[in-house]
Amino acid sequence: METFDLIVVGAGIVGLSTAWRARKAGARVLVLDKGATAYEASSRATGLLSLCGASPLEAPLAQEAEKLWDRLDEDLGYPTEWSQKGRLWVAITPAELDELKVTFQTFQRTYDDFELVDAQTCRSIVPPLTPDTLGGLYTRRSGNANPQRTSQAFAWAFQDLGGEIREHTPVLEILAEGGKVKGVRTPQGEVHAASVVVCAGAHAAPLLAPLGLEFPVAPVRFDAFVTTPLPPLFEAALVVHGLAVRQTLRGNIHLNGGPHEWVEAGVANDMPKPVTPLVRNIAKRLIEVFPSLRSAQMLRSWSGILDVTPDQATVVHPFDTPSGLIACSSAGHGFGMAPSLSVALSDLALHGKTDMPVAALTLDRFGKLPKDWRRAWNWQAGNYNT
Ligand SMILES: Cc1cc2nc3c(=O)[nH]c(=O)nc-3n(C[C@H](O)[C@H](O)[C@H](O)COP(=O)(O)OP(=O)(O)OC[C@H]3O[C@@H](n4cnc5c(N)ncnc54)[C@H](O)[C@@H]3O)c2cc1C
């Protein structure tokens, strides 16, 4: 029987970064994925680090991530294209401006380095913004990176240390015995380990359910696209008009936008990722924000699936029974959070404790959640969160 110290389910950025850290600490680690490395949400992300200013629960973990991002290229030995050039939220309608003022008040509870800025300042940070710009909220902190390269960098760094990623190997069942996790079952048979960390994104809930464990995540699909490369226009990450936007080092305008479509996940099914007509709506909003991009060419569009928790904050939960089993959901902002989230998951898997600020992020906070919460909130397949 094959035996490892740690099995990581899922070769997305959270699983790969956790595996790399555990391998660096000397553990024998196996990563299993139902498909190819970082083929799901992680390579489809836009690449922004959210400082999670609206969530005092997870803002401390985001701040730790920010510090780790700054030295990640050096630590991994591969480029991530991380650039810390600030983040700007922009209002172009009076309703959006009112919302930004509320957001500012909320963020102030967590950080003091966010400022409300006028339209002229917004346009000095992001010159092509529409003359309709009314104002913004700005921080010099935060940044963005290349999701594909970063996920690949974690995978290569892990493999450089002798770590193994087994692609096209779905985990069909998590095995437990005598109150402890024992390993996993794949189509090729059982693999055993003292610890199993589930970083399976939207698939975590159906994977954990047969053990009698409820993991409240709802899968959601949403769209993204890039334009062909343009001359350098702006460096800050931008949140505007329901869009999250950055300009890549090559010059492409890379963005995502809602509304998001709720979908359904099985243990290891491949959920469809069509490009929906929403892309047209996103493109229309981009032109409203940047009128000068009216004739920019769309190079490529795609959609991806991510996992959303009831309070849209990260979950890191080490189960008491079976012990040795840890599950994670990064709630839709796992790309930015992966550097610190992975420290927590690796520490918990190998040592049962961590200095990372994740104590408030367990499932215990959902004690009163009704069993049919997805139906009650209309977060079920076929609905949109507009
Ligand atoms: C369009 C889009 C834009 C986004 N933009 C941002 C952003 O700007 N900033 C940000 O922080 N986040 C962003 N996100 C969210 C971010 O991509 C995710 O939070 C993050 O990638 C989650 O990483 P993960 O490793 O947990 O999940 P995933 O990357 O989804 O990886 C999970 C892996 O588990 C595997 N798996 C599932 N079930 C099984 C099983 N039974 N057996 C074996 N393997 C299994 C899957 O095949 C997959 O490879 C965006 C997401 C999308 C879709």
The ligand as a Tripos MOL2 file, in Angstrom:
@<TRIPOS>MOLECULE
LIG
   53    58     1     0     0
SMALL
NO_CHARGES

@<TRIPOS>ATOM
      1 C1        -13.1190   34.1970  -13.6190 C.3       1 LIG1
      2 C2        -12.5230   34.1450  -12.2260 C.ar      1 LIG1
      3 C3        -11.8450   35.2430  -11.7160 C.ar      1 LIG1
      4 C4        -11.2810   35.1910  -10.4350 C.ar      1 LIG1
      5 N1        -10.5300   36.2450   -9.9920 N.ar      1 LIG1
      6 C5         -9.8980   36.1780   -8.7980 C.ar      1 LIG1
      7 C6         -9.0480   37.2230   -8.3580 C.ar      1 LIG1
      8 O1         -8.8270   38.2180   -9.0490 O.2       1 LIG1
      9 N2         -8.4460   37.1120   -7.1340 N.ar      1 LIG1
     10 C7         -8.6450   36.0150   -6.3420 C.ar      1 LIG1
     11 O2         -8.0870   35.9650   -5.2390 O.2       1 LIG1
     12 N3         -9.4340   34.9930   -6.7410 N.ar      1 LIG1
     13 C8        -10.0600   35.0520   -7.9350 C.ar      1 LIG1
     14 N4        -10.8610   34.0150   -8.3410 N.ar      1 LIG1
     15 C9        -11.0830   32.8950   -7.4200 C.3       1 LIG1
     16 C10        -9.8820   31.9790   -7.4070 C.3       1 LIG1
     17 O3         -9.6160   31.5540   -8.7200 O.3       1 LIG1
     18 C11       -10.1810   30.7730   -6.5160 C.3       1 LIG1
     19 O4        -10.6140   31.2080   -5.2310 O.3       1 LIG1
     20 C12        -8.9250   29.9160   -6.3440 C.3       1 LIG1
     21 O5         -8.3650   29.6000   -7.5830 O.3       1 LIG1
     22 C13        -9.2870   28.6600   -5.5950 C.3       1 LIG1
     23 O6         -8.1910   27.7810   -5.6560 O.3       1 LIG1
     24 P1         -8.3970   26.2750   -5.2850 P.3       1 LIG1
     25 O7         -7.0740   25.6220   -5.4350 O.co2     1 LIG1
     26 O8         -9.0940   26.1700   -3.9890 O.co2     1 LIG1
     27 O9         -9.4700   25.7420   -6.3530 O.3       1 LIG1
     28 P2         -9.3300   25.2610   -7.8760 P.3       1 LIG1
     29 O10        -8.3460   26.0350   -8.6440 O.co2     1 LIG1
     30 O11       -10.7110   25.1710   -8.4200 O.co2     1 LIG1
     31 O12        -8.7220   23.8270   -7.7090 O.3       1 LIG1
     32 C14        -9.4370   22.7520   -7.1710 C.3       1 LIG1
     33 C15        -8.8870   21.5120   -7.8200 C.3       1 LIG1
     34 O13        -9.4800   20.3820   -7.1990 O.3       1 LIG1
     35 C16        -9.6600   19.3990   -8.1860 C.3       1 LIG1
     36 N5        -10.6620   18.4510   -7.6960 N.ar      1 LIG1
     37 C17       -11.9600   18.6760   -7.4030 C.ar      1 LIG1
     38 N6        -12.5540   17.5480   -6.9770 N.ar      1 LIG1
     39 C18       -11.6070   16.6050   -6.9930 C.ar      1 LIG1
     40 C19       -11.6190   15.2230   -6.6470 C.ar      1 LIG1
     41 N7        -12.7110   14.5970   -6.2100 N.pl3     1 LIG1
     42 N8        -10.4710   14.5340   -6.8080 N.ar      1 LIG1
     43 C20        -9.3300   15.1330   -7.2520 C.ar      1 LIG1
     44 N9         -9.2900   16.4410   -7.5880 N.ar      1 LIG1
     45 C21       -10.4020   17.1540   -7.4510 C.ar      1 LIG1
     46 C22       -10.1050   20.1930   -9.3970 C.3       1 LIG1
     47 O14        -9.9100   19.4560  -10.5990 O.3       1 LIG1
     48 C23        -9.2290   21.4300   -9.3020 C.3       1 LIG1
     49 O15        -8.0420   21.3130  -10.0520 O.3       1 LIG1
     50 C24       -11.4260   34.0240   -9.6210 C.ar      1 LIG1
     51 C25       -12.1060   32.9190  -10.1410 C.ar      1 LIG1
     52 C26       -12.6530   32.9600  -11.4370 C.ar      1 LIG1
     53 C27       -13.3580   31.7410  -11.9620 C.3       1 LIG1
@<TRIPOS>BOND
     1     1     2 1
     2     2     3 ar
     3     2    52 ar
     4     3     4 ar
     5     4     5 ar
     6     4    50 ar
     7     5     6 ar
     8     6     7 ar
     9     6    13 1
    10     7     8 2
    11     7     9 ar
    12     9    10 ar
    13    10    11 2
    14    10    12 ar
    15    12    13 ar
    16    13    14 ar
    17    14    15 1
    18    14    50 ar
    19    15    16 1
    20    16    17 1
    21    16    18 1
    22    18    19 1
    23    18    20 1
    24    20    21 1
    25    20    22 1
    26    22    23 1
    27    23    24 1
    28    24    25 2
    29    24    26 1
    30    24    27 1
    31    27    28 1
    32    28    29 2
    33    28    30 1
    34    28    31 1
    35    31    32 1
    36    32    33 1
    37    33    34 1
    38    33    48 1
    39    34    35 1
    40    35    36 1
    41    35    46 1
    42    36    37 ar
    43    36    45 ar
    44    37    38 ar
    45    38    39 ar
    46    39    40 ar
    47    39    45 ar
    48    40    41 1
    49    40    42 ar
    50    42    43 ar
    51    43    44 ar
    52    44    45 ar
    53    46    47 1
    54    46    48 1
    55    48    49 1
    56    50    51 ar
    57    51    52 ar
    58    52    53 1
@<TRIPOS>SUBSTRUCTURE
     1 LIG1         1 GROUP 0 **** ****
